[in-house]
């Protein structure tokens, strides 16, 4: 006889619809791995859930221990799903493969690796099952499924023990309807901004870092030779790495380009106890050094050369579909620097299509700063002869990368999604940022790059007025306040700063204040530039 608590957990677990050409696995993926005891009424998807309520866990038990107890009741946490490293774009049945428990970053030929899931096992459940399962976990505090990443655990790191997971319940970020910006500037009524920067450390990098640090935590428990984790960073990667390593008690080592990131970004790894090296070079130089160091020392490489992070980042794409009730947007625009994220979004959308959750994928746009635009130049050449560039200084500092590691991944994603690449000058991206802020947002310059791409594609008619479009905001605007101060102070050389909003100095006098307010109210709020007659 199943207990009331077991019945409660079972009721939260969607019942699978069997795809009959495949055998049913031994264990269903569940909200919590719980007792398998059910009765016939629970096998009816249309039946009411049992009336028994979940009992509150004992006061001395935390959520990780609660999850462990329920796994033990069910006889363990074995999984019917698996994943492995394979050479990037090698196909489902590549002869070269590696366990995720191996420390490997490149294929035998020196190419990129990718995490390949056992799609045949995942296809034993239909799309309706996966949609229902993922939806059932949203907003819960159940370990580890309260995370927007680990709520898709079967598609991320299916074999990791939940005890090894290091999570801040990242993800589940706001999908914001940009009503006023869309209406006033673009004549669009279905424009959305995915605020991935509303996260633990203020950027989308948390989505990938929870996966990477969790796997490192597992490797250390397996006595693999890992004494710490290192990365080269333009700011956000180091913030995420240092936070998750601090949570796990794992040393973190950060290589930063000197004087090229914001103070807000620099202080994060320092505050989290990372060993920070400020190096007199750019990001590409830091990346070269960290790769050399990790080949000599037992320091695990955390940059997106490591494909584990992309497994977490792809969940943002799945999350977008969830937030639209599994309807597919027409366009998704992603800022691009090292170019792993555009591939991660493609991978997330493509898995949903292949596993029957949706019937198509959106068109992708990768937006680059004109000061660091190797992908844009490659795209404009018709994908002929990629050449790295020397990245010049840009307010979008996190994408100031001239020799992106994931160029092959990005090109693959764009070619297979009928994608486009656009660029933004410094003035364009800062103007777009100011325009967005004037409608109630507070975005980072990288999002300004993506919005500039959208403005250009609207002007050219590529993106239509009624197209459902999602702009991915990769970091929180609070990390880049100095750029906003400089813009609104008109302190940027050779930039007009058309939408600067300077405070008005007035003496401490009621009459003077009233005169200014009457002038302001008579004239009306300052109108910002609008894209007319699109």
C-alpha positions as a printed Julia matrix, in Angstrom:
534×3 Matrix{Float64}:
  0.0    0.0     0.0
  1.55   3.34   -1.02
  1.88   6.03    1.63
  0.06   9.34    1.32
  3.39  11.1     0.75
  4.36   8.68   -2.02
  1.0    9.17   -3.67
  1.49  12.93   -3.54
  4.84  12.74   -5.3
  3.45  10.24   -7.82
  0.61  12.62   -8.61
  3.13  15.3    -9.56
  4.77  12.93  -12.04
  3.15  13.0   -15.51
  2.28   9.58  -16.83
  4.16   8.61  -19.98
  2.48   7.97  -23.27
  4.34   4.99  -24.67
  5.74   5.15  -28.16
  5.14   1.53  -28.98
  8.12   0.78  -31.21
 10.42   1.19  -28.19
 10.41  -0.69  -24.89
  9.44   1.29  -21.8
 12.45   2.08  -19.58
 12.58   0.73  -16.06
 12.38   4.14  -14.37
 10.3    7.11  -15.48
 11.92  10.53  -15.11
  9.99  12.22  -12.34
  9.62  15.37  -10.33
 11.05  13.38   -7.48
 12.09   9.75   -7.81
  9.43   8.25   -5.62
  7.63   5.04   -4.86
  6.45   3.28   -7.99
  3.29   2.1    -6.23
  0.19   3.47   -7.93
 -3.35   2.36   -8.51
 -5.3    2.09  -11.72
 -6.96   5.45  -11.3
 -3.6    7.19  -11.33
 -2.75   5.7   -14.72
 -5.57   7.7   -16.27
 -4.18  11.03  -17.39
 -7.65  12.56  -17.06
 -8.24  11.38  -13.5
 -8.18  13.75  -10.53
 -5.04  13.68   -8.4
 -5.24  11.99   -5.01
 -6.52  14.19   -2.22
 -3.63  13.38    0.15
 -1.4   16.39    0.76
  2.34  16.25    1.01
  3.59  16.27    4.57
  6.16  18.89    5.4
  9.64  17.42    5.67
 11.13  17.09    9.18
 12.65  20.31   10.48
 16.14  18.8    10.62
 15.98  17.66    6.97
 16.94  19.96    4.08
 15.62  19.71    0.52
 18.66  17.78   -0.72
 18.2   15.21    2.06
 14.48  15.02    1.38
 15.15  14.2    -2.28
 17.73  11.58   -1.25
 15.22   9.93    1.1
 12.63   9.62   -1.65
 15.2    8.16   -4.04
 16.08   5.54   -1.44
 12.41   4.65   -1.03
 12.31   4.0    -4.76
 15.47   1.88   -4.7
 18.04   4.29   -6.09
 18.51   6.92   -8.78
 19.46   4.84  -11.8
 18.68   6.44  -15.12
 17.72   4.97  -18.45
 19.17   7.99  -20.21
 22.79   8.71  -21.0
 25.08  11.18  -22.73
 28.67  11.23  -23.97
 31.22  13.43  -25.67
 31.58  13.02  -29.42
 33.38  15.09  -32.05
 31.19  18.05  -33.0
 28.84  17.36  -35.92
 29.98  13.74  -36.09
 26.51  12.21  -36.28
 24.54   9.96  -33.95
 26.81   6.94  -34.33
 30.31   8.39  -34.2
 33.03   5.86  -33.54
 34.96   8.32  -31.39
 33.34   9.03  -28.04
 34.25   9.75  -24.43
 32.53   9.4   -21.1
 31.48  12.66  -19.48
 33.62  11.51  -16.56
 36.73  11.88  -18.71
 38.65  15.16  -18.73
 38.78  15.93  -22.42
 38.14  19.13  -24.38
 39.08  18.31  -27.97
 38.61  15.4   -30.36
 41.55  13.36  -31.62
 41.77  15.62  -34.64
 41.82  18.72  -32.43
 38.23  19.68  -33.22
 35.42  20.68  -30.9
 33.44  18.17  -28.88
 29.71  18.05  -28.34
 27.54  16.34  -25.73
 25.44  13.73  -27.53
 22.37  12.3   -25.82
 20.89   8.87  -26.36
 18.02  10.13  -28.48
 16.56   6.64  -28.96
 16.07   6.37  -25.2
 14.55   9.85  -24.97
 12.19   9.07  -27.87
 10.6    6.26  -25.84
  8.47   9.07  -24.43
  6.42  11.28  -26.7
  6.47  15.06  -26.84
  3.33  15.41  -24.72
  5.04  13.51  -21.91
  8.13  15.71  -21.93
  6.06  18.9   -22.07
  3.98  17.74  -19.13
  7.01  16.64  -17.13
  8.91  19.89  -17.62
  5.82  21.99  -16.9
  5.18  20.06  -13.68
  8.52  21.13  -12.24
  8.27  24.9   -12.82
  8.16  26.96   -9.66
  8.84  24.07   -7.29
 11.45  23.98   -4.54
 12.05  20.27   -5.0
 15.75  19.44   -5.31
 17.13  19.84   -7.92
 14.14  20.47  -10.18
 13.42  23.98   -8.91
 16.23  25.09  -11.19
 15.29  26.02  -14.74
 18.28  23.96  -15.86
 17.85  20.88  -13.69
 14.12  20.74  -14.34
 15.35  19.35  -17.69
 17.92  17.07  -16.04
 17.2   14.12  -18.36
 18.24  16.32  -21.31
 21.26  17.91  -19.57
 23.31  15.51  -17.41
 21.03  12.49  -17.09
 23.46  10.3   -15.15
 24.65  12.72  -12.48
 23.51  12.0    -8.94
 21.39  14.88   -7.57
 23.69  14.91   -4.54
 26.52  16.09   -6.8
 24.56  18.99   -8.3
 25.57  22.54   -7.39
 22.65  24.83   -8.1
 21.33  28.25   -7.13
 17.95  27.43   -8.73
 19.08  29.42  -11.76
 16.97  29.84  -14.86
 13.21  30.34  -14.95
 14.03  33.91  -16.0
 11.49  36.49  -17.04
 10.17  36.58  -20.6
  9.21  40.24  -20.79
  6.63  41.57  -23.24
  8.34  44.7   -24.56
  5.02  46.33  -25.37
  6.0   49.98  -25.47
  9.38  49.49  -27.14
  7.82  47.29  -29.82
  4.91  49.63  -30.45
  6.7   52.99  -30.42
  9.99  52.12  -32.08
  9.25  49.15  -34.31
  5.5   48.98  -34.92
  5.53  45.46  -33.44
  2.98  43.98  -31.06
  4.63  40.64  -30.28
  8.16  41.59  -29.19
  9.64  39.85  -26.15
 12.88  40.11  -24.21
 14.2   37.01  -22.46
 15.94  38.43  -19.39
 18.6   35.77  -18.84
 20.53  38.35  -16.81
 17.94  38.11  -14.03
 19.9   35.28  -12.5
 22.13  34.41   -9.57
 25.22  36.3   -10.77
 23.45  38.58  -13.23
 24.11  36.8   -16.52
 23.09  33.8   -18.62
 26.44  32.18  -17.8
 24.85  30.72  -14.65
 22.88  28.31  -16.83
 26.02  26.64  -18.09
 28.14  26.99  -15.0
 25.77  25.03  -12.77
 26.26  22.09  -15.14
 30.03  22.38  -15.43
 30.68  22.84  -11.71
 28.27  20.02  -10.86
 30.23  17.69  -13.13
 33.51  18.87  -11.6
 32.05  18.16   -8.17
 31.28  14.64   -9.36
 34.77  14.21  -10.82
 36.4   15.22   -7.55
 34.27  12.69   -5.67
 35.45  10.1    -8.2
 39.05  11.08   -7.29
 39.82  12.48  -10.72
 42.87  14.81  -10.8
 41.04  18.14  -10.5
 42.31  20.63   -7.93
 40.41  23.64   -9.23
 38.54  25.18  -12.14
 39.88  27.96  -14.36
 38.58  30.27  -17.05
 39.48  33.22  -19.21
 36.75  35.81  -19.03
 35.45  39.16  -20.16
 33.56  39.33  -16.88
 30.39  37.25  -16.75
 32.02  33.82  -17.04
 34.33  34.57  -14.13
 31.42  35.8   -12.0
 29.43  32.62  -12.6
 32.41  30.3   -12.17
 33.55  31.89   -8.91
 30.05  31.84   -7.41
 29.33  28.19   -8.18
 32.81  27.07   -7.17
 32.44  28.98   -3.89
 29.14  27.2    -3.28
 30.82  23.84   -3.89
 34.01  24.65   -1.98
 36.11  24.21   -5.14
 39.02  26.62   -5.88
 38.46  28.88   -8.91
 41.15  30.59  -10.99
 40.24  33.5   -13.27
 42.25  35.13  -16.08
 40.89  38.62  -16.86
 42.1   41.13  -19.47
 43.4   44.14  -17.54
 41.28  47.3   -17.65
 38.76  45.85  -20.08
 35.8   44.87  -17.89
 33.47  46.8   -15.62
 34.18  47.19  -11.9
 30.86  45.46  -11.17
 32.04  42.41  -13.12
 35.54  42.46  -11.61
 34.31  42.59   -8.02
 32.19  39.46   -8.34
 34.98  36.86   -8.6
 36.99  38.79   -6.02
 34.07  38.73   -3.58
 33.52  35.01   -4.17
 37.13  34.21   -3.28
 38.5   33.38   -6.73
 42.23  33.63   -7.47
 42.11  36.47  -10.02
 44.93  37.24  -12.46
 44.62  40.57  -14.28
 46.65  40.08  -17.44
 47.93  42.74  -19.82
 46.23  41.3   -22.9
 42.77  40.94  -24.43
 40.32  38.06  -24.01
 41.87  36.07  -26.83
 45.24  36.33  -25.12
 43.73  35.19  -21.82
 42.07  32.28  -23.59
 45.38  31.18  -25.12
 47.05  31.26  -21.7
 44.34  29.35  -19.84
 44.36  26.6   -22.46
 48.12  26.25  -22.07
 47.87  26.25  -18.27
 45.09  23.66  -18.09
 47.08  21.35  -20.35
 49.91  21.38  -17.78
 48.13  21.63  -14.41
 45.16  19.71  -12.93
 42.88  22.72  -13.43
 39.6   22.02  -15.19
 38.88  24.32  -18.14
 35.57  26.16  -17.79
 35.41  28.14  -21.03
 32.9   27.28  -23.73
 35.52  25.19  -25.47
 34.16  22.8   -22.84
 30.82  21.67  -24.24
 29.23  20.92  -20.85
 28.24  24.55  -20.35
 26.21  24.55  -23.53
 24.02  21.81  -22.08
 22.85  24.24  -19.42
 22.59  27.21  -21.76
 20.34  25.31  -24.17
 17.65  25.12  -21.48
 16.92  28.84  -22.04
 15.57  27.88  -25.47
 13.36  25.17  -23.97
 12.22  27.66  -21.34
 11.15  30.15  -24.04
  8.95  27.48  -25.61
  7.48  26.65  -22.2
  6.7   30.29  -21.54
  4.84  30.51  -24.85
  2.87  27.39  -23.89
  4.98  25.42  -26.4
  4.27  27.74  -29.31
  7.35  28.49  -31.43
  8.4   32.13  -31.92
  9.33  33.26  -35.41
 12.68  34.81  -34.5
 15.19  34.6   -31.66
 18.02  37.16  -31.6
 21.14  36.35  -29.57
 24.25  38.53  -28.97
 27.39  36.67  -30.05
 31.0   36.8   -28.87
 32.65  33.43  -28.31
 29.57  32.04  -30.11
 28.69  29.09  -27.9
 25.32  30.56  -26.92
 23.85  30.77  -30.43
 24.59  27.05  -30.84
 23.16  26.31  -27.4
 19.87  27.96  -28.36
 19.82  26.03  -31.62
 20.48  22.77  -29.78
 17.69  23.39  -27.29
 15.16  24.22  -29.99
 16.29  21.31  -32.17
 15.97  18.75  -29.36
 12.42  19.94  -28.76
 11.63  19.47  -32.44
 13.28  16.04  -32.69
 11.52  14.77  -29.56
  8.11  15.98  -30.67
  7.53  18.86  -28.26
  7.19  21.3   -31.18
  6.98  20.92  -34.95
  9.57  23.51  -36.05
 12.34  25.76  -34.77
 12.59  29.56  -34.96
 14.94  31.44  -37.23
 18.02  32.56  -35.34
 19.88  35.85  -35.56
 23.36  36.32  -34.12
 24.17  39.96  -33.33
 27.77  41.16  -33.05
 29.5   44.38  -32.16
 31.04  45.97  -35.25
 34.24  46.26  -33.2
 34.43  42.48  -32.78
 32.6   41.0   -35.74
 34.4   37.98  -37.26
 31.17  35.99  -37.64
 29.41  38.9   -39.34
 32.25  39.29  -41.84
 32.24  35.54  -42.48
 28.47  35.59  -43.05
 28.67  38.58  -45.42
 31.35  36.76  -47.44
 28.95  33.89  -48.08
 30.67  31.69  -45.51
 33.99  31.8   -47.37
 37.36  31.78  -45.59
 36.77  32.63  -41.96
 39.39  35.04  -40.61
 39.78  36.02  -36.95
 39.93  39.75  -36.27
 41.62  41.89  -33.67
 38.77  42.91  -31.4
 38.58  46.61  -30.71
 37.17  48.14  -27.55
 33.38  47.99  -27.29
 30.84  48.85  -24.63
 29.55  45.31  -25.21
 32.68  44.04  -23.48
 31.49  40.47  -22.91
 31.41  39.9   -26.67
 34.7   41.68  -27.41
 36.19  38.54  -28.94
 37.97  38.4   -32.28
 38.79  34.69  -32.47
 35.72  32.84  -31.2
 36.17  29.26  -30.04
 32.72  28.15  -31.16
 32.79  29.5   -34.72
 32.01  26.06  -36.18
 29.1   25.59  -33.8
 27.66  29.01  -34.64
 27.88  28.49  -38.39
 26.2   25.09  -38.05
 23.38  26.59  -36.0
 22.8   29.47  -38.39
 22.89  27.37  -41.52
 20.41  24.9   -40.05
 17.99  27.55  -38.8
 17.98  29.76  -41.91
 19.79  32.23  -39.69
 21.16  35.73  -40.13
 24.1   37.67  -38.68
 23.92  41.42  -38.02
 26.24  43.96  -36.42
 25.94  47.14  -34.37
 28.25  50.13  -34.16
 29.04  51.61  -30.77
 26.65  54.5   -31.3
 23.89  52.2   -32.54
 24.14  49.83  -29.6
 24.26  52.61  -27.01
 21.33  54.43  -28.62
 19.31  51.2   -28.68
 20.17  50.6   -25.03
 18.99  54.1   -24.11
 15.78  53.67  -26.11
 15.01  50.37  -24.37
 15.74  51.88  -20.96
 13.39  54.76  -21.74
 10.53  52.25  -22.01
 11.11  50.72  -18.59
 13.88  48.22  -19.22
 17.42  48.46  -17.84
 19.49  46.42  -20.23
 23.15  45.66  -20.82
 25.02  46.92  -23.91
 25.02  43.4   -25.37
 21.24  43.48  -25.45
 21.62  46.83  -27.2
 23.57  44.98  -29.89
 20.7   42.51  -30.3
 18.09  45.29  -30.39
 20.11  47.09  -33.05
 20.02  43.94  -35.16
 16.25  43.81  -34.69
 15.86  47.49  -35.69
 17.86  46.89  -38.87
 15.94  43.74  -39.78
 12.63  45.53  -39.22
 13.71  48.46  -41.38
 14.69  46.09  -44.18
 11.42  44.18  -43.88
 13.09  40.87  -43.06
 11.26  40.74  -39.71
  7.58  41.56  -40.06
  5.4   43.68  -37.82
  3.44  40.68  -36.58
  6.38  38.27  -36.24
  6.75  36.92  -32.74
 10.32  37.88  -31.9
 12.44  37.17  -28.82
 15.54  39.21  -28.03
 17.85  37.44  -25.61
 19.19  39.76  -22.91
 22.35  38.1   -21.65
 23.3   40.18  -18.59
 21.8   42.57  -16.08
 22.08  46.29  -16.78
 23.33  46.91  -13.25
 26.65  45.37  -14.29
 27.14  48.17  -16.81
 26.08  51.31  -15.02
 29.27  53.18  -15.93
 28.44  52.94  -19.64
 24.99  54.39  -18.89
 26.5   57.18  -16.78
 28.92  58.05  -19.6
 26.13  58.03  -22.18
 23.68  60.19  -20.25
 26.51  62.54  -19.24
 27.45  62.86  -22.91
 30.97  61.93  -21.9
 31.67  59.52  -24.78
 34.04  60.9   -27.4
 32.68  61.11  -30.95
 29.22  59.94  -29.88
 26.2   62.2   -30.15
 24.3   60.43  -27.32
 21.01  61.49  -28.87
 18.84  60.15  -26.08
 20.85  61.36  -23.13
 18.68  62.35  -20.18
 20.67  64.78  -18.05
 19.36  65.98  -14.7
 18.33  69.64  -14.69
 20.08  71.85  -12.15
 17.75  74.18  -10.29
 18.21  76.39   -7.22
 16.43  75.76   -3.94
 13.48  77.99   -4.71
  9.79  77.06   -5.0
  9.15  79.48   -7.84
 12.09  78.25   -9.88
 11.0   74.63   -9.4
  7.42  75.46  -10.39
  8.55  77.32  -13.52
 10.6   74.33  -14.67
  7.8   71.86  -13.95
  5.25  73.98  -15.83
  7.57  74.2   -18.84
  8.1   70.44  -18.7
  4.4   69.62  -18.43
  3.47  72.08  -21.17
  6.07  70.7   -23.57
  5.47  67.1   -22.56
  8.02  64.35  -21.88
 10.94  64.27  -24.28
 10.19  62.05  -27.25
 12.87  59.62  -28.31
 13.59  58.6   -31.87
 11.03  56.32  -33.42
 11.25  54.06  -36.45
  8.36  55.37  -38.5
  6.27  53.82  -41.24
  7.78  50.37  -41.07
